[in-house]
Amino acid sequence: MLDKSHLTNSKPEEKTVLFLRRHWISIMKLVFITLVAVIAPLALRLMLGYTAPKLIAAPSADAISAVFFSMYYLAVLTFFFQEFIDYYLDTWIVTTERIIDIEQRGLFNRVSSEMHLPSVQDSSAEITGFLQTFLDYGNVHIQSAGEEQRFVFRNVPHPERVRVTILKLAEQDRLREEHQAPAGMSNK
């Protein structure tokens, strides 16, 4: 769990309720794509050995293939590293006071947004397809009141539970603010 001292502008009574990352299947897709990318040149080299053995036996073939493989695998490793960083650093934090969306865009660009719970107007969970239904993950959309801003938690585990938790916290926060408002004043 995340300690509140890591949150910027946290209030003393603010507690972290949810700390979310994308579902583990997202990283498994990345691992699968990377494995295919690693195996593809080796399979190509093997096929060329059977279909065009003279091409592989050429004196400069080893040097050329070593340069090609080095550049290719460096690109695959860079792709994997960048996508893993994006996966790991994309986080959504729901506290008793606000929702924080931290989105990593590339290696050196991060966008952080927050929405206070009283401004949450609507929340919906979206689960599409067999895999998302079977593994219980999907998207959660959160609409704020009076703004065009909409947070989307992409491919998070248990989206329906997340949606219900956010709506309950928003309602509790609105009730708490109404009770704290001075008598005779309306908090709208």
Stockholm file with secondary structure:
# STOCKHOLM 1.0

chainA/1-188         MLDKSHLTNSKPEEKTVLFLRRHWISIMKLVFITLVAVIAPLALRLMLGYTAPKLIAAPSADAISAVFFSMYYLAVLTFFFQEFIDYYLDTWIVTTERIIDIEQRGLFNRVSSEMHLPSVQDSSAEITGFLQTFLDYGNVHIQSAGEEQRFVFRNVPHPERVRVTILKLAEQDRLREEHQAPAGMSNK
#=GR chainA/1-188 SS CCCGGGSTTCCTTCCEEEEECCCHHHHHHHHHHHHHHHHHHHHHHHHHHHHCHHHHHSTTHHHHHHHHHHHHHHHHHHHHHHHHHHHHHCEEEEESSEEEEEEECSSSCEEEEEEEGGGEEEEEEECCHHHHHHHTEEEEEEEETTSSCEEEEEEEESHHHHHHHHHHHHHHHHHHHHHHSCTTCCCC
#=GC SS_cons         CCCGGGSTTCCTTCCEEEEECCCHHHHHHHHHHHHHHHHHHHHHHHHHHHHCHHHHHSTTHHHHHHHHHHHHHHHHHHHHHHHHHHHHHCEEEEESSEEEEEEECSSSCEEEEEEEGGGEEEEEEECCHHHHHHHTEEEEEEEETTSSCEEEEEEEESHHHHHHHHHHHHHHHHHHHHHHSCTTCCCC
//
